[in-house]
Amino acid sequence: MAEILILGGGMSGISAAGHAGLAGREAMIFEAEDRWGGLLDNFTVKGFRFDQAVHFAFSNNKHFQKVLDGINCHVHYPEPYNYESGRWLKHPVQNNLFPLPAEERVEAVLSFINRPAQDDGADYRGWLEQQFGKVIAERYPARYTEKYWTVPPEKMSTDWIGNRLYRPSLEEVLFGAMTDRTPATYYLPKMYYPKKGGFRTVLEKLARGLDIRTNKEAVHIEPQKKYVDFADGSREYYNLLVSSVPLPELVRLIAGTPRAVLEAAAGLWATSIALVSLGFCSPQAGEHLWFYIYDREILPARAHAPYRKSPDNVPPGCSSLQFETYFSRYKPLPLEGEALVEHILATVEKLGLAEKKDVAASDYRVLPYGNVVFDRGMVERRDFVLKHIRDCGILSVGRFGEWDYLWSDQCFLSGRRVLEHLSVL
């Protein structure tokens, strides 16, 4: 019997187990895959290490900062770029329009000046137009939304935005239209990345001494009798169940879930990521740590250079790139497998990042869960589902357990919520 049974060995599950242990409680993690780590796990291809999409550590939270304090990290100062039709623009685009032709800059600035009045009830497209004007909104964030979130912006709410999109003043827009000597306005002043072992190193520190059992896929949960059945035929009883299983999957596991809850959960959806990772025998693939791609005919929405995060991610004298192509139930993946790899290799040469002849390693894989999508009405559906899960005495944590747009540090804090529930044991 487990005093605290945790489903999922990613950041939130490991955090929950670690904090329970610090409080003197016994916790056991059951991970469905053959390796724990979740989205923060990594993989190696011919000596090239890749995270599962771009990951950095950043936080002002004192609890998460203590985790980073014990890890030898590179410090990165964010300078992302944007690619559009043969041009590279600093990020964010809205206050870095200088590379555009003069007439296009004038059109964008005038549109910004004449942007619509604020409307708190607007959908995401309306919000974008209110912040940036129709020209900038349509050309950049609206187009990127279709690539990254896989739906038009009018299908999305604004609940997730927070400080993720920079809202410049008129002075900043004008200045960025006249010169490329603009200050950094990214929402993070600096980010950290382990010098050795990839981003998984952060998890490995947290996981030391924990009881983690892999290849343990939950198939049935009895909240009244407090046990979980697993695909291998085993059964485990618990006093407290913590789950980072994605909400739509979790409710299907729980015995007696009402139809209304199942229907609400079926309306929750996330993007998936087709991940293409490339290792090069040349030393300088691409100039930027990471960048966004706006061209519709280029399938990936975002790319980054793992070797720039840390030289430890590649063999000596080599470099690497990783591309993220998003798809969902509303936007199928147009190319798969080797066809997508070839498309991205052509993109690499088109953008002048590297040469195809220098490819020493390549990998294609699909991450079923990428980002939770905040379509309109999602928050109400999610909260209805979460209430049922709480009523079952289950603590749901993490990006897909809380069904929220959480970063790594927020997933760590989500797992830490287990401390609030120890008094019931």
C-alpha positions as CSV (number, residue, x, y, z in Angstrom):
1,M,0.0,0.0,0.0
2,A,1.2,3.5,-0.8
3,E,0.6,6.3,1.6
4,I,0.8,8.7,-1.3
5,L,0.4,7.2,-4.8
6,I,1.5,9.4,-7.6
7,L,0.6,8.8,-11.3
8,G,3.2,10.3,-13.6
9,G,7.0,10.8,-13.3
10,G,7.3,14.2,-14.8
11,M,8.2,17.5,-13.0
12,S,4.9,17.8,-11.1
13,G,4.8,14.2,-10.0
14,I,8.5,14.2,-8.9
15,S,8.0,17.5,-7.1
16,A,5.0,16.1,-5.2
17,A,6.9,13.0,-4.1
18,G,9.9,15.1,-3.1
19,H,7.9,17.5,-1.0
20,A,5.9,14.7,0.6
21,G,9.2,13.1,1.6
22,L,10.5,16.3,3.1
23,A,7.4,16.3,5.2
24,G,8.1,12.8,6.4
25,R,5.5,11.0,4.3
26,E,6.0,8.0,2.0
27,A,5.3,8.5,-1.7
28,M,5.5,6.1,-4.6
29,I,5.6,7.3,-8.3
30,F,4.1,5.1,-11.0
31,E,5.2,6.1,-14.5
32,A,3.5,4.6,-17.6
33,E,6.6,4.9,-19.8
34,D,9.8,2.9,-19.5
35,R,11.6,6.2,-18.5
36,W,10.5,8.8,-16.1
37,G,10.8,12.5,-16.9
38,G,7.7,13.3,-19.0
39,L,8.1,16.3,-21.3
40,L,11.3,17.2,-19.5
41,D,13.0,13.9,-20.5
42,N,15.6,13.9,-23.3
43,F,17.1,11.5,-25.8
44,T,20.4,10.9,-27.6
45,V,21.0,10.2,-31.3
46,K,24.5,9.3,-32.4
47,G,26.0,11.4,-29.6
48,F,23.7,14.4,-30.0
49,R,21.4,15.1,-27.0
50,F,18.0,16.6,-27.5
51,D,15.4,17.8,-25.1
52,Q,11.7,17.3,-26.0
53,A,11.2,20.8,-27.4
54,V,12.9,23.9,-26.1
55,H,13.3,24.0,-22.3
56,F,15.0,26.5,-20.0
57,A,14.8,27.1,-16.3
58,F,13.6,30.5,-15.0
59,S,11.7,31.5,-11.9
60,N,11.6,34.2,-9.2
61,N,10.1,31.6,-6.8
62,K,12.4,30.9,-3.9
63,H,11.5,27.2,-3.7
64,F,12.4,26.5,-7.4
65,Q,15.4,28.8,-7.2
66,K,16.8,26.5,-4.5
67,V,16.7,23.6,-7.0
68,L,18.7,25.6,-9.5
69,D,21.2,26.8,-7.0
70,G,22.6,23.3,-6.7
71,I,23.0,22.8,-10.4
72,N,25.9,24.2,-12.5
73,C,24.1,26.1,-15.3
74,H,24.8,28.2,-18.3
75,V,23.1,31.6,-18.1
76,H,21.3,32.8,-21.3
77,Y,20.0,36.3,-21.9
78,P,17.0,36.0,-24.2
79,E,17.5,37.3,-27.7
80,P,15.0,35.3,-29.9
81,Y,14.5,36.2,-33.5
82,N,11.6,35.8,-36.0
83,Y,11.9,34.6,-39.6
84,E,9.5,36.0,-42.3
85,S,9.9,35.8,-46.0
86,G,13.7,36.0,-46.1
87,R,14.0,38.6,-43.3
88,W,15.1,38.1,-39.7
89,L,13.4,40.4,-37.2
90,K,14.2,40.8,-33.5
91,H,11.7,39.6,-31.0
92,P,9.0,40.8,-30.3
93,V,8.2,41.8,-33.8
94,Q,5.8,44.6,-32.8
95,N,8.5,46.9,-31.6
96,N,11.2,45.7,-34.0
97,L,9.8,46.5,-37.5
98,F,13.0,48.1,-38.8
99,P,13.9,45.3,-41.3
100,L,10.6,45.8,-43.2
101,P,10.4,48.1,-46.3
102,A,9.5,51.7,-45.3
103,E,6.0,51.6,-46.7
104,E,5.2,48.5,-44.7
105,R,6.5,50.1,-41.5
106,V,4.4,53.2,-42.1
107,E,1.3,51.0,-42.6
108,A,2.0,49.0,-39.5
109,V,2.6,52.1,-37.3
110,L,-0.5,53.9,-38.6
111,S,-2.6,50.7,-37.9
112,F,-1.1,50.6,-34.3
113,I,-2.1,54.3,-33.8
114,N,-5.6,53.6,-35.0
115,R,-6.1,50.3,-33.2
116,P,-9.6,49.5,-31.9
117,A,-10.7,50.5,-28.4
118,Q,-10.3,48.0,-25.6
119,D,-13.0,45.5,-25.2
120,D,-12.7,43.1,-22.2
121,G,-15.1,40.6,-23.8
122,A,-13.0,40.2,-27.0
123,D,-11.7,36.9,-28.2
124,Y,-8.0,36.5,-28.9
125,R,-8.1,38.0,-32.4
126,G,-10.0,41.0,-31.1
127,W,-7.4,41.3,-28.2
128,L,-4.5,41.2,-30.7
129,E,-6.0,44.0,-32.8
130,Q,-6.7,46.1,-29.7
131,Q,-3.1,45.7,-28.6
132,F,-1.2,46.0,-31.9
133,G,-3.5,47.2,-34.6
134,K,-4.9,45.1,-37.4
135,V,-1.8,45.1,-39.6
136,I,0.6,43.8,-37.1
137,A,-1.9,41.5,-35.5
138,E,-2.8,39.8,-38.7
139,R,0.7,39.6,-40.2
140,Y,2.4,38.2,-37.1
141,P,0.6,36.9,-33.9
142,A,-2.6,35.8,-35.7
143,R,-0.6,33.9,-38.4
144,Y,1.6,32.4,-35.7
145,T,-1.4,31.4,-33.7
146,E,-2.6,29.2,-36.6
147,K,0.8,27.5,-36.7
148,Y,1.4,27.1,-32.9
149,W,-2.1,26.7,-31.5
150,T,-3.5,25.2,-34.8
151,V,-6.6,27.3,-34.8
152,P,-7.5,30.9,-35.9
153,P,-7.2,33.4,-33.0
154,E,-10.9,34.1,-32.9
155,K,-11.4,30.5,-31.7
156,M,-9.3,31.2,-28.6
157,S,-10.0,33.0,-25.3
158,T,-7.5,35.4,-23.6
159,D,-7.3,33.6,-20.3
160,W,-3.8,32.3,-20.9
161,I,-1.9,35.4,-22.0
162,G,-0.6,36.9,-18.8
163,N,2.8,38.5,-19.6
164,R,3.6,36.3,-22.5
165,L,3.0,38.9,-25.2
166,Y,4.7,42.2,-24.9
167,R,2.5,45.3,-25.3
168,P,4.6,48.2,-26.5
169,S,4.0,51.9,-26.2
170,L,3.7,54.1,-29.3
171,E,7.2,55.4,-28.6
172,E,8.6,51.8,-28.6
173,V,6.8,51.0,-31.9
174,L,8.1,54.1,-33.6
175,F,11.6,53.6,-32.3
176,G,11.7,50.0,-33.4
177,A,10.5,51.0,-36.9
178,M,13.4,53.5,-37.2
179,T,16.4,51.6,-35.9
180,D,17.5,48.1,-35.0
181,R,19.2,49.3,-31.8
182,T,16.3,48.4,-29.6
183,P,16.5,47.2,-26.0
184,A,15.5,43.7,-25.0
185,T,11.9,43.5,-24.0
186,Y,11.5,39.7,-23.6
187,Y,9.4,38.9,-20.5
188,L,12.4,37.1,-18.9
189,P,15.7,38.8,-18.1
190,K,17.7,35.6,-18.1
191,M,17.3,31.8,-18.3
192,Y,19.3,28.9,-17.0
193,Y,20.3,25.6,-18.6
194,P,22.4,22.8,-17.0
195,K,25.9,22.6,-18.3
196,K,25.8,18.8,-18.3
197,G,23.1,16.3,-19.0
198,G,20.5,18.4,-20.7
199,F,17.4,19.8,-18.9
200,R,16.7,16.4,-17.4
201,T,19.5,17.2,-14.9
202,V,17.0,19.4,-13.1
203,L,14.7,16.5,-12.6
204,E,17.5,14.1,-11.7
205,K,18.4,16.3,-8.7
206,L,14.8,16.3,-7.6
207,A,14.3,12.6,-8.1
208,R,17.3,11.4,-6.0
209,G,16.1,8.9,-3.4
210,L,12.5,8.7,-4.7
211,D,10.6,5.5,-5.3
212,I,9.9,5.6,-9.0
213,R,8.4,2.6,-10.8
214,T,8.3,2.6,-14.6
215,N,6.1,0.7,-17.1
216,K,3.2,1.1,-14.7
217,E,0.3,2.3,-16.8
218,A,-2.9,3.0,-14.8
219,V,-6.0,1.5,-16.4
220,H,-8.7,1.9,-13.6
221,I,-9.2,4.0,-10.5
222,E,-11.6,3.2,-7.7
223,P,-11.8,6.4,-5.6
224,Q,-14.2,5.0,-3.1
225,K,-12.1,1.9,-2.3
226,K,-8.9,3.9,-2.9
227,Y,-7.0,1.6,-5.3
228,V,-5.5,1.8,-8.8
229,D,-5.3,-1.1,-11.3
230,F,-2.4,-1.2,-13.7
231,A,-1.9,-2.7,-17.2
232,D,0.4,-5.3,-15.9
233,G,-2.4,-6.8,-13.7
234,S,-1.2,-5.3,-10.4
235,R,-3.2,-3.3,-8.0
236,E,-2.1,-0.7,-5.5
237,Y,-4.0,0.8,-2.6
238,Y,-3.4,4.4,-1.4
239,N,-4.4,6.9,1.2
240,L,-3.9,9.9,-1.2
241,L,-3.8,9.8,-5.0
242,V,-1.9,12.5,-6.9
243,S,-2.2,12.4,-10.7
244,S,-0.5,14.3,-13.5
245,V,-2.4,12.2,-16.1
246,P,-4.0,14.5,-18.7
247,L,-7.6,15.3,-17.6
248,P,-9.4,13.8,-20.6
249,E,-7.6,10.5,-19.9
250,L,-7.9,10.7,-16.1
251,V,-11.7,10.9,-16.0
252,R,-12.0,7.8,-18.2
253,L,-10.0,5.9,-15.7
254,I,-12.1,6.9,-12.7
255,A,-15.0,4.5,-11.9
256,G,-18.5,6.0,-12.1
257,T,-17.5,9.2,-13.8
258,P,-20.8,11.0,-14.8
259,R,-21.6,11.4,-18.4
260,A,-21.7,15.2,-18.1
261,V,-18.1,15.1,-16.8
262,L,-17.0,12.8,-19.6
263,E,-18.6,15.1,-22.2
264,A,-16.9,18.2,-20.7
265,A,-13.5,16.4,-20.7
266,A,-14.0,15.4,-24.3
267,G,-14.1,19.1,-25.1
268,L,-10.7,19.6,-23.7
269,W,-7.9,19.3,-26.2
270,A,-4.2,20.0,-26.7
271,T,-1.8,20.3,-29.6
272,S,0.6,17.6,-30.5
273,I,4.2,18.2,-31.6
274,A,6.0,16.5,-34.5
275,L,9.6,17.0,-33.4
276,V,12.5,16.9,-35.9
277,S,16.0,16.9,-34.4
278,L,19.1,17.3,-36.5
279,G,22.8,16.9,-35.6
280,F,25.4,18.5,-37.9
281,C,29.1,17.7,-38.2
282,S,29.7,21.4,-38.8
283,P,30.2,23.7,-35.8
284,Q,27.7,26.6,-36.3
285,A,24.2,25.6,-37.4
286,G,22.2,28.8,-37.2
287,E,23.0,32.1,-35.5
288,H,20.2,32.1,-32.9
289,L,19.5,30.2,-29.7
290,W,15.8,30.0,-30.8
291,F,13.5,31.6,-33.4
292,Y,9.9,31.7,-34.6
293,I,8.8,31.0,-38.2
294,Y,5.9,33.0,-39.7
295,D,5.8,31.7,-43.3
296,R,2.8,29.4,-43.8
297,E,4.6,27.3,-46.4
298,I,7.2,26.4,-43.8
299,L,5.6,23.9,-41.5
300,P,7.5,24.3,-38.2
301,A,6.4,27.1,-35.9
302,R,9.5,27.2,-33.8
303,A,13.1,26.0,-33.7
304,H,16.1,26.1,-31.4
305,A,19.7,25.2,-31.3
306,P,20.4,22.6,-28.5
307,Y,24.2,23.1,-28.9
308,R,23.8,26.8,-28.0
309,K,22.0,25.8,-24.8
310,S,25.1,23.8,-23.8
311,P,28.0,22.5,-25.8
312,D,27.6,19.3,-23.8
313,N,24.6,18.5,-26.0
314,V,26.7,17.7,-29.1
315,P,30.0,16.0,-29.9
316,P,33.1,18.3,-30.1
317,G,33.1,20.5,-33.2
318,C,29.4,19.8,-34.0
319,S,26.1,21.6,-33.7
320,S,22.4,20.9,-33.7
321,L,18.9,22.2,-34.4
322,Q,15.4,21.1,-33.4
323,F,12.1,22.0,-35.1
324,E,8.6,21.9,-33.7
325,T,5.6,21.4,-36.0
326,Y,2.3,21.6,-34.2
327,F,-0.9,19.7,-35.2
328,S,-4.2,18.8,-33.5
329,R,-7.7,17.4,-34.1
330,Y,-8.4,20.7,-35.9
331,K,-5.3,20.8,-38.0
332,P,-3.9,17.5,-39.2
333,L,-0.1,17.1,-39.8
334,P,0.4,17.6,-43.5
335,L,3.7,15.7,-43.6
336,E,4.9,12.8,-41.4
337,G,8.1,10.9,-40.9
338,E,10.8,11.2,-43.5
339,A,8.7,13.5,-45.6
340,L,8.6,16.1,-42.8
341,V,12.4,15.6,-42.2
342,E,13.1,16.3,-45.8
343,H,10.8,19.4,-45.7
344,I,12.8,20.7,-42.7
345,L,16.1,19.9,-44.3
346,A,15.1,22.0,-47.3
347,T,14.0,24.7,-44.8
348,V,17.4,24.6,-43.1
349,E,19.1,25.3,-46.4
350,K,16.6,27.9,-47.5
351,L,17.1,29.9,-44.3
352,G,20.9,29.5,-44.5
353,L,21.2,27.7,-41.2
354,A,23.3,24.7,-42.3
355,E,24.0,22.4,-45.3
356,K,22.2,19.1,-45.8
357,K,25.5,17.4,-46.6
358,D,26.6,18.1,-43.0
359,V,23.8,16.2,-41.3
360,A,25.3,13.5,-39.0
361,A,22.1,12.5,-37.1
362,S,18.3,13.0,-37.5
363,D,15.3,12.0,-35.5
364,Y,11.6,12.2,-36.0
365,R,9.1,11.6,-33.1
366,V,5.7,12.8,-32.0
367,L,4.8,14.2,-28.6
368,P,1.1,13.5,-28.2
369,Y,0.7,16.4,-25.7
370,G,2.2,19.7,-26.5
371,N,0.2,22.7,-25.2
372,V,-3.2,23.0,-23.6
373,V,-5.4,25.0,-25.9
374,F,-7.5,27.8,-24.4
375,D,-10.4,27.7,-26.9
376,R,-13.5,29.6,-26.0
377,G,-15.4,28.0,-23.1
378,M,-12.4,25.8,-22.1
379,V,-11.9,27.2,-18.7
380,E,-15.6,26.5,-17.7
381,R,-15.3,22.9,-19.0
382,R,-12.0,22.4,-17.3
383,D,-13.2,23.7,-13.9
384,F,-16.2,21.5,-14.1
385,V,-14.0,18.4,-14.7
386,L,-11.6,19.4,-11.9
387,K,-14.4,19.8,-9.4
388,H,-15.4,16.2,-10.0
389,I,-11.8,15.0,-9.6
390,R,-11.5,16.9,-6.3
391,D,-14.8,15.4,-5.2
392,C,-13.2,12.0,-5.8
393,G,-10.4,12.9,-3.4
394,I,-7.8,13.1,-6.2
395,L,-5.2,15.9,-6.4
396,S,-4.6,16.6,-10.1
397,V,-1.3,18.4,-10.8
398,G,1.0,19.6,-13.6
399,R,0.4,21.1,-17.0
400,F,-2.1,18.5,-18.2
401,G,-3.3,17.6,-14.7
402,E,-4.4,21.1,-14.0
403,W,-5.0,21.6,-17.7
404,D,-3.2,25.0,-17.8
405,Y,-0.4,26.7,-19.6
406,L,2.2,26.0,-17.0
407,W,6.0,26.4,-17.3
408,S,8.5,24.0,-15.6
409,D,8.7,26.1,-12.5
410,Q,5.0,26.3,-12.3
411,C,4.7,22.5,-12.6
412,F,7.2,22.2,-9.8
413,L,5.0,24.4,-7.6
414,S,1.9,22.5,-8.8
415,G,3.4,19.3,-7.3
416,R,4.3,21.2,-4.2
417,R,0.5,21.6,-3.5
418,V,0.7,18.0,-2.1
419,L,1.8,19.7,1.2
420,E,-1.7,21.2,1.5
421,H,-3.3,17.8,1.6
422,L,-1.1,15.9,4.0
423,S,-3.3,16.8,7.0
424,V,-6.1,14.5,5.7
425,L,-3.8,11.4,5.9
